[in-house]
Amino acid sequence: MRLTSYLLLGAISLTSTYVLADSATAPQQNDPSSYLQLGWLDKSISPSKNFYKFANGTWQSTHPIPAAYSSWGVFQLLSEKNRLLIKDMLTEAAKNPSKPGSIQQKVGDFYFSAMDETNINKLGTKPLQPEFDRINAIKNLADLQKIIPHLQMLGSDIFFAFGQMQDFKNSDQVIGVAAQSGLSLPDRDYYLKDDAKFKQIRAAFVDHMTKMFQLLGDDQQTASKEAATVMSIETALAKASMSRVAQRDPHAIYHPMNLAQLQQITPNFSWQQYFSDLGYPAINNINLANPDFFKAWSEQLTQVPINAWKTYLRWHLIHDFAPYLSQPFVNENFHMASLLTGTKELLPRWQRATIMEDDALGFAVGQMYVEKYFPPAAKQAAIAILHNIRAALRADLQNLAWMTPETRIAAIKKLDMMGERIGYPDKWLDYSPLTIDRGPLVLNVMRASEFSAKHELNKIGKPVDKTEWDMTPQTINAYYDPSLNNINIPAGILQPPFFDPKAPSALNYGAIGFVVGHEMTHGFDDQGAQFDGKGNLNNWWTPADLKNFKAATQCIADNFSKYTVADNIHLLGNLVVGEATADLGGLTLASRAFHASADFAQAKTLAGYTPDQQFFLGAAHIWASNIRPEEQRHNAIVDVHPPAIYRVNGTLANMPLFQQAFAVPDDSPMVNHPRCVIW
C-alpha cells in the first residue's frame, strides 16, 4: 500500500522476476566474441533499416511465445530461471518442518498451501464464506462504510486505494494517501473507448462476470443482472477517473487535506469513521490524489441502491481472490485474462505458487535467495559501472550549453545527493507478526495482505525509513524513487545478458550501463526534474532552462506518438515520455562512461564488431522479445514504457554515436530529423 510507487516511480520495465542466455548460445570463456550472441542477429536486415530486428531478428524467429505467456523475451527467460531456483528453495522448505514462526516455516508452509490443489478444490469458496456473510448483512450506507476498510485490508480492490507515501513537499515525513481505484478492467479507457476491440472486451467482461456469479450459485438470469449492475457502477467510476497521462503530473495528484476538507469532497462518506475502522483513528490529514474521482464516488454512494453495492462487493471479493480458489474459478478467471493478454494456457501450478509466494513473502524469499545465489563480487563490479556513469552525468551537467549557472548548480547538487543501492536491503523486513500455516491458500493470502497493509499504514505520521526497498532482491528490474532521490538495482538483474564480469566491457556498459543510466536519468526526466535533491516537489529550474527542458522532452513525446503497434494503435507520447527520456539519457550516459573508462582504451574489435558496435548490440539484446497483439493493445493504454522495439530504435535514432558506429546514412529511418537532445 505504498502508493507513491503507484503514483510516481521510474522503473526500467514492468516485468518483475529473471534471464540467462540460452544454453545453446552460452558464452565460451576462451572466446570473447561468444558473449556477443551473434546467433541472435538477422544479417538479412540492415542495421540502418531496423537495428532492433538486425540485433534480435533470429532470436525472435527461434523463440516463439509459449502458450502461457502474453510476451516472451529476455526478462521472461530470466524469470523462468529465477523461478526454478526459488522453486527448489521453497520445495525444500515445505518438505522440512522448521521452527514455528521462522522465515523457513512461513515460506515452506505458504508453498505447501499453494501447492495443495486437492484441498483447494475440495474447499471451493468455503474459506470466503465469512466475507460473503458480512456483505450479505449490509443493510444501509453505515454498514457499507464499515465493511470498506475491512475488505481493503484483506486485499480487495474496492472503490479506492488507501496507503502511505512520502509527502511531496516534505520528503522526510510519511503521510496517508487515497487514490482512485475500484475497477476490474486494467484501465478506465477499457470502459470508455468506442472502437470495436474495446466494445468486444466489455461484452466479454460482462459475460465473464455472469459466469463467475453462476459459479457462486446464482441462476443465469440473476447472474446476468448482477453483471450489468457491476458494469454500470464501474463505468461510472471510470468516467470519474483521471487518465494515466494526467496522473504523470505530480502537482495534479497532490492535494493535502484535513478532515474538514475531505468531508467537503465526500459528504456521504466519513473519513474519520473510515480511519477509525481501519485501526488508525489518529490520522487527520492525507493527500487526496484525485478529488474529482472522490467527489463523483460520494455522489454515487447515495444514488446507487444498497443491494447494487452489495453485488459490487460480492463481485470484487470473488474477482480479487479467484486465483487462489478451486479450479473452476481459476479457469474462468484465466479465460478473461487470456482475452486481455492473448495467453493460451495457464501457467503450471508450481509457477503460479512461486509468483504468489513472491507477492506474499517477497523479502523473506529474497533473504534466502541472496544468501544462496548472489555473490558479493557481482555487486562490486556493478558499483564500478554505476560510479562511472554518475561521473559522466556530472561532467555533462557541468558543460550543458543550454543550462544556466543557477540551474546547473542545483542539478549537480541533486546528483551529488542521489543515493545508490545495489543488491538487497541493509535490513530485512520482519515477518514475525504474520501467521502462515498449511491451511487454505486464500486465507494465507489474506493474512499476508493484511500484514503488508498494516506495515505500510504504521508509517503514517512518522519519519521516512530510507533503508526500505520497493523491489525484492530477486526482482529482474530496477527503479528510481523521486521522493527518496535514489536509484535501486536489485540483485536479480545483475546477471547475463544484463551483466557478466567476464564479458567485454562494451556489452556490460550497453546492457547494465543502460539500466543504471536509465534510472539515474529518471532523476531528471519530466517527472523527476520536478523534485529537488532532498526529494521534495520543488522547482529548481530557472524559467528559461525549464522552457528548454520541456521543449526537449516534448520532442521525445512527439517522436514516440508517431510509433504504432497492433491494429495501427499509436503510442501515447505523453504517457511514455518519462521512460523514453530515461532511455535516451541513460544510454547516452552509458556510452560516455564507457568512452571515459580505462576499459575503452583496451577494448578490441570482436568478430568484426568495433567496441561501439558491441555496445549497441548489448543495449539491443536486453530487449529481445516477442509480444502478442492483445498485449500490445493493452500496453499502449496502460504502460508508461514504450514497446521493446522502440526502446531500441526510438532511442538510437536520436544518438549520433550510433549513426557513426554503423555508418548509418542520413536518410535512414534510424536517424531522427531533428534529433531530440536531453544530455
N, C-alpha and C positions, 0 to 999 in steps of 0.2 A: 504493500500500500504506500510505497514511496512514490508519490505522484509527480515529483519533479522528473523522474525518469520517463513518465508518460508524456509530460508537457514539453520538456526540453532535454534532449540528450543526444549527443552525437556519437554514433557507433559506425564502425566500418561496414557492417552488414547486419541484417536482422536474423541471420542464421546463428543459433546457439548450439554448440557442441562441435566435431573434429576431423585432417587428411594426411594421407601419405601417398607418395607416388605409387602408381601401380607396380606390383612386384615384377611384372614383366619388363618394366622400364626403369627399375630401381637403379640408381647411380652406382657405377663401379668405382671404388676408391682409387684405383690406379689410372683412371681415365677421367680427368676433369670435365671433358666435353659431355660426358654422360649425364651430368647434372643439368644440362640444357634442355633435356626432354625433347630432343629433336624429333622423336616419333610422334609428338603431338602436332607438328607443323603440317600444314597443307600447302606445299610449294607450288601447287597449280594456281594459287591465288596470290596476286602481287601484294606485298605489304603496303604499297601505295594506294591500293583499291580498298582493302578491308583488312587492317592489321589484325583485328581480333580473329577473323577467320584464318588468316595466314598462320597465326601463332597457335590456334586451337582447333582448326578445322578437322584434322584427323582424329584428335581426341574426341570431338563431338560425334563424328561418324561411327566411332568404335565404342561409344558409351551411351547407348540408348537409355532413356529414363525407365528405371524399374517401375513396375505396376503400382507399387505402394507410395510412390513419390510424385509430387507435382513438378519438381525440378530435380536435376541431378548434376552435381558438379564437385569441384574440389572441396567445398565446405561440407557437402553431404558425404563424400567419401571419408573425410576425416571424422565426421560424426559417426559413421559406421564403425570405424576403427576404435574410436573412443568408447562407444557403447559396448563393444566386445571386451575391452579392458575393464570397464566398470561392471559389466555382467559377471565377470569372473570374481571380482571383489564381493559383489552382492550375493552371488550364489554361495560363496564360501561363508559369508556372514550368516546367511539363512540356514546353512547346514549345521553350523557350530554354535550352539547356545552360548551367549555371553552374559556378563554380569548385568543384572537388571538395571536399566537406566543409563547404561553406557552407550556411546555412539554406535558401537558394533551391534548391540542389541536392537537399537531403534532401526538402524539401516537394514539389518537382517530380517527383522520382523515385518517391516514395511514391504520388503521384496517378497517375503513369503505370502503376505496377504494379497499382494498384487498378482502373484502367480497362481493363487489358489482358485483356479477357474471353476472347479466343481462347486465349491462353497458359494462363490459369487453368483453362479447360475441358479443354485438352489434357493438363495435368499431373494433374488429378484429385487423388488423395490422395498422390501420389508424394512431395511435399515432407515429408509427415508420416511416411514410412516409417521413418526412423531412430528416431523416438519409439515407433512400434509395435514395432520390433525390441527396443528397451530393455524395453518392457513384457513382451513375449513371453519375454525372457530371465530374468525373475524366477523364482527357484526356492524362496525361503524368506522369512521375515519380515525378515531382514537386508537382502536385496535390495530388498524393498518399501520399507523405511525409507529407503534411499539414493535411490530414484527420486522420493520425495515432494518434496523441496526443488527438484529439477531441474525437474519439471513445473510446480510452483508459480511458479518464476521465469519460465517461458515464458508464463504466463498461464492455466494450467489450474486451475480452481476445485475442487481435490480436498481432501477431509477437513476442512481448517480453513484459516483465513486467518491469515497472519503479516505483520506490518508494524511501523510505529512510531507512537508517539503522545507527546504531552506528558504527563508524569507528572501525574496528577490532584492529587497532594499536593505537587508541586514543579514548578511550571509553567515554570521556567527550564531544565528538563532533559528530554531525549528518552529514552524507554525503548522496549523492544520490547513487542509485544502480540500475543497469539494469541487468536483468536475463532472461535466456531462457524461452520461453512460446509459445503461439500460436497454441497449439494442442487441438483438441476436445476430443479425447480419453484420458483416465486417465494418460497414461504414454507413453514414447517413445517405450517401449517394445511391446505395443499393435500393433504398426506398423511394428515391426521388427522381432518378433518371428515367427518361421516357423511351429510350431506344429499346429495340426488340430484345436484346440479350438480357437487360435488366428486368424487363417485364417477365421474361421466361423464368428468371431466377426467383422473382417474387411469387409467381404462381407455384413454382416448385417448393418454395419455402412454406406456403400455406398448406400444400399437400403434405409436406413433411410434418408440420405441426399436427395436422389432423391424424396422421398415423401414430404419432407419439402419444396423443391423447387417447387413441384407441388402445394402445399398448397398456395404458394406465387403467383400462377397463371401461371407457366411455363408448357408447354406440356411435356409429358413423355420423348420424345427423347431429348429435350433441358435439362430437369432436370437431366437425366442420364449423359449427357456430363458434366454438371456442377458439379455433384457429383464426377465424375472421376477427374476433374480438381482439386477440393479441396483435394481429396485423394492424388494426386500426389504432391501437394505443402506441405501438412502436413507430408507426408512420408519423403520428403527431409529435412524438419525441424527436424523431429525425428532422422534422421541419424546424424544430426549435434549436437544433444543434448547430454549433459553429463548424465550418468546413476545416479540414486539416490545414489548408493553406492559411486561413485566417489565424489558426492557433499557433502558427510558427512565429508570430509577433509576440514576444514576452509581455509587452505592455497590454496586449489585448486579453491576456489571461491572468492578469494580476489586479485583483480588486479586494484589498484588505477591508474587512467589515467587522464591526462589533455586533452583538446580539440584536440590538435595536435595528441596525441597518439590514441585517439578514432577515429580520422579521418583516421589514417593509417589502422586501423582494418576494418572500414566500409567506403571505399572511395565513395560508391554510396549512402550514407546516411549522411546528415549533422546534427550532434548533436547540433551545435549552433542554427540552424534553428529549430530543434526539441524543445530545451529548450525555445526558444522564443515563438513558437506556443503554448507550454504548459502553458506559462504565467510566466516562471521563467528564464528570459534571463541572470540573474547573475550567474547561475550555470556554472562553468568552469572546474570542475573535479568531477569524480564519480568513484565508484567501478564497473568495468565491470566484472560481476561474471563469465561469460562463453565466453571468447574471441573467441574460435573456432566456437561456435554457431553463433556469430555475423558476423564473417568473412564469413562463408558459406551463411548466410542470405543476406549479402551485395552483394555477387555474384549472388544470386537468383534474386535480385531486377531488374537487367538488363537482365537476361536470361528468366524470365517469362514474357509473354505478359501482357500489362496493363489490357486487358479485363479479363485475368485469375485472376489477383489480385482483380479486382472488384467483381468477382464471390466469391473469398475467403472472402472478406469483407462482402459481402451480406450474405454469409453463416453464418459468425460469429455473425452478428447482429441478425439474427433470432434464431440461436442456443443459444446465451447468454441470450436472453430475452423471449424465448418461454414459460417459466413457468409463465410469467406474462400476457400472451395474451389469446385469446379466446380458447375454449375447444379443437378444432381440433389440435392446436399447442401443447397444454398441453398434449393431449393424445399421439400424435406421439413422443413427447419428452420423455414421460414416457415409451413408448414402447421400446425405445433404452436403457433407464436406467434399465428397467427390464431385458433386455438381459445381461447387465453387472453385475447386483447385484442379480438377481433371485427374486426380489419382484414381487408380483402377482397383486396388485391393488394399485391405487393412494390413498395417504392419504386424509382424508376428508379436504374440503376447509379450515375449521377453523384452522386445524393443520398446513396446509401449510401457512396460513396467519400469524400465530404466529411465524413460522420459518422465514418468510420474514421480519416481523417486528423486530425480534431479530437481523437479519443481518443489517437492515437499521438504527434502532434506539436502538441498544442493551443497551447502557448505560442509555438512558432515561427510558427504561423499567426496567433496573436494579435498578435505583434510586427509582422507585415506589415499586419494589419488596422488596428491603432491608427495606424500611420504614414499610412495612406491614408484612413481613414474617421472618426476620432474627433477633432473639433475641440476645442481647449482651452477654448473659451468654454462648451461644454456642461458641462464639469467644474466650472467656477467657479460657474455658476448653480445646479447641483445642490448644491454645498457650502453655498451660502447657505440653501437649504431645510433641509439637514441641521442646520445650526447653530441655526436657529430651532426645530426640533423638539427638539433637545437642550436648549435653553433652556426649552422647555415642560415637559419631563420634570423638569428640575432644580427648576423652580418647583413642580411637582406634589409632588415628594418633600419639599419644604420645608413643604408645607401639608397633607399627608395626615393626616386626623383620627385614623385608627386606628393610625398608626405612632408608636412611642415614640422619644424623642430619641436613644437609643443606636443603634437600627436606622437611624434617619434619617441620622445622621452617616455610618454605614458605607455606606448606599445612595448617598448623594451622592458619597462618596469613590470608589465603584466607577464611577459615571457619569463623574466627572471624569477617571478613569484610562482610560476606554474609548477605544480607538483608532478612527480613521476612515480608510478607504482607498477612494478613488473612481477608477474608470477602469481602471488597469493597474498592475502591479508597478513598483517603482523600479529593479529589476534583472531581467534576463531569464534564464530557465533556459538553462544551457549544454548544448547538444545535441552538442558535439564528440565525446564518446565513442561516440555512436550511429552505427552503419553502416546506411545505407539505400541500396538500389540498385534497378535496374529488373527484378530477378528476381522469383521467386514472391512474391505478395502475403502469403501466410501467414507466410513467413519474415521479411518486414519487420515484420509484426505481432508476431511472437515476439521479435524483437530489440528492438522498441520497448518491449514489456512487460518484458523483462529489464533494459533501461536504466532504466525507471521504478522497478522494484523495487530495483535497486542504489542509485539516487539516494536513495530513501527509507530503505533499511536503513543506508546510510552515516551517517545522522544519529544512530543509536542510541548512547547514551553521551556525546553532545555537547550543548552548549548549544543552545537553540532558536533557529532563524533566523526572526526575527519579520518579515522582509521578504517571505517567500514567500506566495503565494496558493493557495487550493484550487480556485478557479474561473478559467478563462481569460477574457481581456478581452472576447471576442466572445460570452460566455455571456449569455443572457437570464434573469437570475436575480440573487440577492443572498444573502448569508448572514452570520450572526453566529457567531463562534468563541468558545465559553465559556472555553477554556483560554488563548486569547490576549486575551480581552476586547476584541475589535474587531469593527466592522461593515465589510462589504466590498460595494461597489456597482460591479460591472463596467461597462465602457463600453457593452456591448451593450444594457443595459436603459434607457440614457439616450436614449430616442427615443420618438416618439409611438406609442401613446397614453399611455405612462408619463410622458413628459416632453417638453415643447416650449417653449423660451424665449419663443416668440411667442404661446403660448396664454394664456387668462385664468389668473391665479394660482390661482383656486379649483380649476381642473382639475388643475394641477400638484400642489397640496397634497393633493388627493383621490387622485391616482394615485401619482406617485413619492414623495410625502409618506407615503402609506400604506405603501409598500415600506420606506422609511427608518425610519419609526416602528415598523414590524413588527420589523425587525432589531434596533433599539435595545431594544425591549421584550423580545426574547429574552434579554437580559442579566438580566431579572427575571421570566422565566416559571418554570414549576415545575422545570425543569432548571437554567436559567441562574442562578436565585436561589440555587442551592447553591454557586456559585463566587464567590470574592471578587474584588476589583479586580485582583489580580495573576494571576487565572486559576486559583487553587488551589481544590480541593474543600474548602471551609471554611465552617462555619456562622457567619454574621454577624448572625443574627436573634436577638432575644430570644424566649423561649418563647411569650409572649403574641402577639407580632407574627407569628411563624411559624404559630401556630394560626389567626389571622385570614386570613393569606395562603393557607393551604391550603384554608380554607373557601371563599375567593373563587374559587380555581382549580377546586375541586370543583363549584362551581355551574356553571362552564362545561362541565366534563366531563359533568355530569348533563344539561345542556341539549342538548349535541350527541349524547348517547346516544339521544335521542328521535327524531332525524332518521333517515330511511331512504333507501335507494337501490334499485336494481333488485331485483326479487323480494322486496321488503319487508325487505331486509337492513339491520339497524340499524348505525349507525356505532359504533365503539368509542370512547366518550368519553374514556377514559383513554389511548388511543393518540393522538388528535388534540388533546388538551388544550393542549399546548405551543404548537402553531401557532394554535389558536383564541384562546388567551390573547394571543399576539403580535398577532393581527389586531385584537382589541378594543383592546388597549393602543396599538397603532400608529396606528389610525385616530382614536382619541380624542386622542392627542398631535398628530397632523397637524391635526386640527380646531382645537385650541387654539393651535397655532403659527400657523395661518392667521389666526385672530382677533386674535392679538397682533402680526401683521406690519403693516407700512405698506401693503402691498398690499390688505389687507382694507378699510381706510378708503376706498380709491379704487375698490373693486370695484363693478361695475354689474350690474343685472339685465339678462339677455340672453334674448331670445325668451320672456320671461315667467318665466324661472327666476332666482330670487334667488342671490346668491353661495353661500349654504349649500346650496341645492339643486344648484347646479353642482358643488360639492364632492362631494356624494354620487353624482352621476351619474359623475363622473370615477373615483370609487372602484369603482363597479359595472362600468364599461366595461372595465377591465383584466382582468376575469374572464369576459368574454363567451366562451361556448364551448358546444359540443355534445359529448356523450360516449356511446359505445356501452354497452349493458348489461353486456357481458362485462368491459369496462374498469372500470365502476362496481363490479362484484363484486370484481375484482382489487384496486382501490384501497381498498375497505372493509377488506380484510385486511392490506395491506402499507403503505399510505400514511399518514404521520403528518399529512398535510394534509387538512382537510375538503374535500368537493366544492365546486366554484366557487359553486354556488347558495347554499350555507350559509356560505361565507366572506363572502358579502354579507349575506344575510338574517339569518343567525345572529348576525353582528356588529352590524348596525344595530338589531336588536331589543333590544339592551342599551344603546343610546345615546339619551338624552333629546334631544340636539340634532337627531337625525334625526326623532323624533316631532314636535318643534316645527317643523322646516323644512317638512315636508309635511302638517302638521295631521293627524297620524295619530290616530284615536280609541283610547282605552284598551283597548277590546275587540278590537283588531286582532291578527291573527297576527304582525304586525310589531312587537309590543310584548311583551316578556317580563315575566311576573309570577312571582316578583320579578325585577328586573334583576340581572345579575351586574356587579359593580363591581370593577375592579382598580386603576386610577389615576384 
